[in-house]
Amino acid sequence: MKQLRPLRVIQLTDTHLGTGEGFELAGLNTRESLGAVLAEIEQTATSADLLAVTGDIAADAEAGAYKLLNRIMSGIDVSYAWLPGNHDDFSLMREVIVQPFKPVVETDHWELLFLNTSVPNQVGGALAASELQFLQSRLAEGSKHVAIFLHHPPLDVGCKWLDVQQVENSEALAGLVKASNRVKGIFTGHVHQQGEHQWQGCKVYTTPSTCVQFSRNCDEFTLSAKPPGYRIIQFHGDGRIETRVHYLKNSDMKPDRNCIGY
């Protein structure tokens, strides 16, 4: 990908699509919320070079959800890269999603690395030895700036119930990041919250879901009243990252805050 200006990436995460148009999560239609996010991006944002879809694409790891993603993305005139989350089935995704899994997106100045933290039948995350070896080799071989995309965060976000679901072997990731001066930022999903944390010499950004959000600083599962959101990221040629989160404006898409889990 040729980079003549800042690389512009829009992160979409935790879409939680069902097998049909009418599926709801905590009283909110996830197909409609994703559609509203994409419509706002098209109307208000300048052209994106890439959509980064960072896991929990499906609500329940069903082929119909990935087929629905195919239909949605067929109407979007921009390439995308995706990751599995704990609600996904990575093998099934690779069979059904039209866009092949791409662990690397490379430009003149940047390498965007997409690492799989999903573990079958586990809510929390981990990086397999193969993922760590892949990251180590990429960091050792190149000279470009690096941004890493994960589903699970590698650190505490301030919610006790979510903090036990982070990347369980994050110390291995920390060692690789700390030993390299190339990693400029890490972008994650999973926690349905906007966040920015300093970690191992770079920043870790968590991004709100395109459907429901979790309340910050809670010991137990608690939904927020915040509307669907997404993150815009600009990767500059000199290694700088500019990023901001957008929530849908004037949205009547509100979750049922009496929901106690899913």
Secondary structure, 3 states (H helix, E strand, C coil): CCCCCCEEEEEECCCCECCCCCCEECCEEHHHHHHHHHHHHHHHCCCCCEEEEECCCECCCCHHHHHHHHHHHHCCCCCEEEECCCCCCHHHHHHHCCCCCCCEEECCCEEEEECCCCCCCCCCECCCHHHHHHHHHHHHHCCCEEEEECCCCCCCCCCHHHHCCCECCHHHHHHHHHHCCCEEEEEECCCCCCEEEEECCEEEEECCCCCCCECCCCCCCCECCCCCEEEEEEECCCCCEEEEEEECCCCCCCCCCCCCCC
